[in-house]
Amino acid sequence: MAASLELDNGEHITYESARKKDANMINEATFPGARRQLFQKLRDQRVAIQEIVRHHLRLRDEDSCIVEDQWIRGSFNVCIPVEVRSAGFNQSLIFRCPMPHKLAEAKYPGTVDEKLSSEVGTYVWMQEHCPDIPIPRLYGFGFSDNRH
């Protein structure tokens, strides 16, 4: 069996197959490890994520706010469901985080903040100029320098 590298989609690629690709397969082969590290870092920060959600929703101590176990991974973001139960608010929300390795943050510092800035700006513009078009509610956001 030929040696292979794991790709982010869970598939494995051999050297012979990688040679035929136009993409930088060496770079792509780093994605699974980077994703696992990011997910572990986020899992280690579950309490902080809950506290951030509590802050933005102005929840009380007796209100329930729980980071769920099943996460949703897209191409550039991980979406972390958070279940919120309080007297006036019972919903499952999404705590969305960009995946820095997919945005080349290590090579081009600031790309994550640039992405977030564009997305937040788009939310504001949509709310002001297209109020009849339903979009998810943005409760809060944060940049790498702690601005929010």
Backbone torsions as a table, in degrees:
resi	resn	phi	psi	omega
1	MET	NA	132.0	-178.4
2	ALA	-72.8	145.7	176.3
3	ALA	-64.7	147.3	-179.1
4	SER	-143.9	165.0	176.6
5	LEU	-115.0	143.2	176.7
6	GLU	-79.6	138.4	175.2
7	LEU	-105.6	168.5	-174.8
8	ASP	-65.4	-23.6	179.3
9	ASN	-84.4	4.4	178.9
10	GLY	91.2	-12.0	178.4
11	GLU	-78.3	165.0	176.4
12	HIS	-117.1	147.3	-179.0
13	ILE	-129.1	138.3	177.6
14	THR	-90.6	166.7	177.2
15	TYR	-57.8	-43.8	-178.6
16	GLU	-60.7	-42.3	178.4
17	SER	-69.5	-40.0	-178.7
18	ALA	-63.8	-36.5	179.7
19	ARG	-58.1	-30.6	-175.5
20	LYS	-86.4	-6.5	-177.9
21	LYS	-87.0	148.6	175.3
22	ASP	-82.6	-23.0	-177.6
23	ALA	-76.4	160.0	175.8
24	ASN	-79.2	92.5	-174.3
25	MET	-70.8	-25.4	175.8
26	ILE	-64.8	-44.6	177.0
27	ASN	-63.3	-45.9	-178.7
28	GLU	-63.3	-29.7	179.7
29	ALA	-70.2	-15.3	177.0
30	THR	-82.2	-16.6	-173.7
31	PHE	-62.3	-44.6	-178.7
32	PRO	-59.0	-43.1	178.9
33	GLY	-65.9	-42.0	179.1
34	ALA	-64.0	-40.2	178.5
35	ARG	-63.8	-45.4	179.3
36	ARG	-60.5	-42.2	178.5
37	GLN	-63.0	-44.9	179.8
38	LEU	-62.1	-46.5	-179.2
39	PHE	-61.6	-40.1	178.4
40	GLN	-65.6	-41.5	178.0
41	LYS	-60.4	-42.9	178.7
42	LEU	-67.6	-40.0	177.1
43	ARG	-61.4	-38.9	178.1
44	ASP	-66.6	-19.0	-178.3
45	GLN	-105.0	19.9	-177.8
46	ARG	-53.8	-44.0	-179.2
47	VAL	-64.1	-41.6	178.2
48	ALA	-63.8	-40.3	177.7
49	ILE	-61.5	-45.0	177.8
50	GLN	-60.5	-41.3	-179.8
51	GLU	-67.3	-36.7	176.8
52	ILE	-64.0	-45.9	178.3
53	VAL	-62.4	-44.4	177.9
54	ARG	-56.6	-43.3	-179.3
55	HIS	-62.1	-51.2	-175.5
56	HIS	-68.0	-27.3	178.7
57	LEU	-95.6	-2.3	-178.7
58	ARG	54.6	47.6	-179.7
59	LEU	-77.7	152.8	176.8
60	ARG	-89.4	166.4	-179.8
61	ASP	-57.8	-36.0	-177.4
62	GLU	-79.9	-9.4	178.2
63	ASP	-75.7	146.1	-178.6
64	SER	-92.3	133.0	178.6
65	CYS	-145.4	107.3	-172.4
66	ILE	-128.4	127.1	173.1
67	VAL	-73.5	124.1	-178.6
68	GLU	-78.5	162.1	-175.9
69	ASP	-80.8	-33.7	-177.7
70	GLN	-88.6	119.6	-179.4
71	TRP	-107.8	159.0	-178.9
72	ILE	-112.8	124.5	-179.6
73	ARG	-109.2	125.2	173.3
74	GLY	-102.0	-162.8	179.9
75	SER	-72.5	-36.3	-174.4
76	PHE	-126.2	-5.6	-176.6
77	ASN	-135.9	156.2	167.0
78	VAL	-113.7	132.4	179.6
79	CYS	-108.6	121.8	-176.3
80	ILE	-108.0	109.5	177.5
81	PRO	-67.1	137.0	177.8
82	VAL	-127.3	120.9	-179.9
83	GLU	-89.5	123.4	-178.1
84	VAL	-119.1	129.3	177.4
85	ARG	-132.2	117.8	175.4
86	SER	-145.8	178.7	-177.4
87	ALA	-59.4	-38.9	-176.5
88	GLY	-114.2	10.8	-173.5
89	PHE	-154.6	112.7	177.9
90	ASN	-131.6	96.7	-177.3
91	GLN	-151.0	162.5	169.0
92	SER	-102.7	124.3	-178.5
93	LEU	-111.4	168.6	177.5
94	ILE	-114.7	125.9	171.0
95	PHE	-99.9	109.5	-170.2
96	ARG	-106.1	130.9	-179.0
97	CYS	-127.8	132.0	173.5
98	PRO	-67.6	151.1	176.4
99	MET	-98.0	104.4	-174.2
100	PRO	-54.0	-36.3	-178.5
101	HIS	-65.9	-26.6	178.8
102	LYS	-81.0	-13.9	-179.1
103	LEU	-108.6	10.0	179.3
104	ALA	56.3	36.6	-178.8
105	GLU	-58.7	-37.8	-179.0
106	ALA	-65.0	-36.3	-178.8
107	LYS	-85.9	-35.3	-178.5
108	TYR	-126.8	80.0	-177.6
109	PRO	-56.2	137.6	179.4
110	GLY	104.7	-9.0	-177.8
111	THR	-66.6	-33.7	178.5
112	VAL	-66.0	-46.8	178.6
113	ASP	-64.2	-36.9	177.8
114	GLU	-63.0	-43.5	178.1
115	LYS	-60.8	-49.1	-179.6
116	LEU	-61.8	-42.3	179.6
117	SER	-59.9	-43.9	178.4
118	SER	-63.9	-42.0	-179.0
119	GLU	-67.3	-43.4	178.9
120	VAL	-64.2	-43.4	177.4
121	GLY	-59.5	-38.9	178.4
122	THR	-65.8	-41.9	176.7
123	TYR	-58.4	-49.0	-178.5
124	VAL	-60.8	-46.6	-179.4
125	TRP	-60.7	-45.0	179.8
126	MET	-62.1	-42.5	-179.5
127	GLN	-64.7	-36.9	-178.2
128	GLU	-80.3	-38.9	-172.0
129	HIS	-103.7	-17.4	-177.6
130	CYS	-136.4	56.8	-174.5
131	PRO	-63.7	-19.1	-179.6
132	ASP	-82.5	-12.4	178.8
133	ILE	-90.6	117.6	-178.4
134	PRO	-71.4	132.0	174.8
135	ILE	-134.6	156.9	177.3
136	PRO	-59.6	147.1	178.8
137	ARG	-75.4	134.2	176.6
138	LEU	-99.6	110.7	-178.7
139	TYR	-87.3	-25.9	-178.9
140	GLY	-177.6	169.7	177.9
141	PHE	-156.1	163.6	178.4
142	GLY	-151.4	142.8	178.8
143	PHE	-102.3	168.7	-175.9
144	SER	-65.9	-20.5	179.0
145	ASP	-94.7	17.4	177.6
146	ASN	74.7	6.9	172.1
147	ARG	-71.5	145.2	177.0
148	HIS	-154.2	NA	NA
